Amino acid sequence: MRNIILYMDEDGVWIAECPSLPGCGSDGKTREEAIERVKEAIQVYIEALEEDGLSVPEEYDNLELIAVETEAG
């Protein structure tokens, strides 16, 4: 199992990223499409690491989403 971060960008496209696999992400026109695409991306990412004999990063067990206030510039 992998955690993903899911959000809509300024153009209305859903973005799905897997923080424990750097650079692994996808997008979609709908939330569901983005989730399905990132599942595929995660599978391909892990398969590529294994084929290259590289270790697969462990999933983060301490992932938190925290909102912070910033000053508008």
Helices and strands as residue ranges (DSSP letters): E 5-8, E 14-17, E 25-28, H 31-51
